[in-house]
Amino acid sequence: MKNKNKTLDLAGISHPGSITFFGEEGQAEVDTEDLKIPPRYVKERSHCLYSIFKKIPVIRGYAVIFDLLFEMLKNKWIILVILFFIGISLSPKEVVIQKEIIPGPLSFIIPDVFWDNYFFTIAIWLIVITYLFLATKNHAAEHKVISAYEDSENLTIKNIKKQPKENRRCGTVLVVWFFVLSLPMFYENNFLIEIFLQMTFFSFAYEVFRLARRRDTIGNIVYSLGWLGQKLTTREPDNKLLLRSRQGLIRLLDEEGYDYKK
């Protein structure tokens, strides 16, 4: 039975090689590399922590971190990058053998800066930037398809193509504000404290990110910085990618019973 009462409150995330659309009851994932694989629908939400804490300011930001991490870990290249930086962080700068201090196993190829206070910041930003740049075209296609549905519910390729590749609810807006808010951060030598501080700044950045959805003066100012960030994290997709993204969204809408114009 079709749900004609409202437009689905859509969300999405772009991976290198795939796009996932989130609905009210589940999620649809479409492979953007192997076009022979049909869109897959799963009747469950990955953003389970956020759904529990979404009404609690700041706390919901921490929930977003774990949900995003879960999504990122679906990609094998991101897993390799994360494991690489974990390996560096666990590798000692110096080793004591028979009371003699000698260089650590990676000290010959890894600069000293990676063991200094800024290591965690360098690591996390390299991971984020790598992830975003591997999915620029998918990212734009996701935005265009969602905007076409929310703007007119008309999912023709012609209508999808004319949509902007930037979106107010894009995660890049969150990433940009996270970077801005964490710039003046006082860094600690304690690795766990650094992690906690970074998560805290992310949570506050998420509250700022929510302001970007407002179409008033404050919302426009907040969004303008994120809009500039999206110029780097989105690239214009071709028709094949738009068609593939459309297939994923249609699978979600059909499964959850929402109307749309073909």
PEDA-V84978 format. One record per residue. OMEGA is omega in whole degrees, -180 to 180 (NA if undefined). Layout:
BEGIN
OMEGA
OMEGA
END
This chain:
BEGIN
-177
177
-176
-174
-176
173
180
177
-171
170
180
175
-178
175
169
179
180
176
178
176
-178
177
180
-173
-176
-177
178
-180
180
178
-177
178
177
-174
-180
180
-179
177
-176
178
178
-177
174
-180
175
-177
-174
-180
-179
-179
180
-172
-171
-179
-178
-180
-179
179
-180
177
176
179
179
-180
-177
177
178
179
178
180
-178
-177
175
-177
-174
-178
178
178
179
179
-180
179
179
-178
174
178
178
-177
-179
-179
-177
176
-180
-180
178
178
-178
177
178
-179
179
179
178
-174
-179
-175
-179
-177
-180
180
-179
-176
-179
177
-180
-174
-175
-175
-175
178
179
-178
-175
179
176
177
-179
-178
178
-178
-178
-176
177
-174
-174
-179
176
-180
-180
180
177
180
-175
-179
179
-180
179
180
-177
-178
-175
-175
178
-173
172
179
179
180
180
-178
-175
179
178
178
176
-179
-178
-176
-179
179
177
177
178
-179
-180
-180
174
178
-178
-177
-178
-180
-178
-175
175
-174
179
176
-179
-176
-179
178
178
179
-179
-179
178
179
180
178
177
-179
177
177
178
178
176
180
180
178
-178
-180
-179
180
174
-176
-180
180
-180
179
180
-177
-176
179
178
177
177
178
-179
175
180
-173
176
174
-176
-179
177
-176
180
-180
178
179
179
178
178
179
179
180
179
178
179
-178
179
-178
-176
172
179
178
173
180
-180
NA
END
